[in-house]
């Protein structure tokens, strides 16, 4: 029996004035990744690809697993940041991977409001499709779907919370020229 879970999270964040524009910061992808993910659980595997290991998650008190997702993250010429999943695995649920598909897409872009203040606006969409394992065949499908959707929403809310807490702080440090090293050991460009 196949089932699909989905969650969407929208973000709008005011950007304080700083000596350097937010558009320049958005091109520093390592900074952004450090703002949305725990550097201890993140591995840079290519210039625009990152492997994120999330904290283990429980589902219906029956299963415990650790999602590991490879994301491509890039900034286009309009300073819009894009996120797309490339690969995934669920440590602890390997026997149930038949028919499993995970898709993550997201975007974040600077937008000027009517007072010429900058905002960051974006959204993230997380979808999972899978064949239910036999132990869940007898659980009401509506309960499984509601629980799965809630689990995905909690994942996106955790990421959003991290983004809201950390991104502006990181941007302020970067924009004011404090020398900084990215979570991946690269020296970030700063100007006095």
Secondary structure, DSSP 8 states (H G I E B T S, - for coil): -EEEEEEEEEEEEE----SS-HHHHHT-HHHHHHHHS-GGGEEEEETTEEEEE---EEETTTEEEEEEEEEEEEE-TTS-EEEEEEEEEEET-GGG-TT-EEEEEEEEEEEE-TTS-EEEEEEEEEEEEEE--GGGTTS-HHHHHHHHHHHHHHHHHHHHHHHHHHHHHHHHHHHTT---B-TTS-B-----
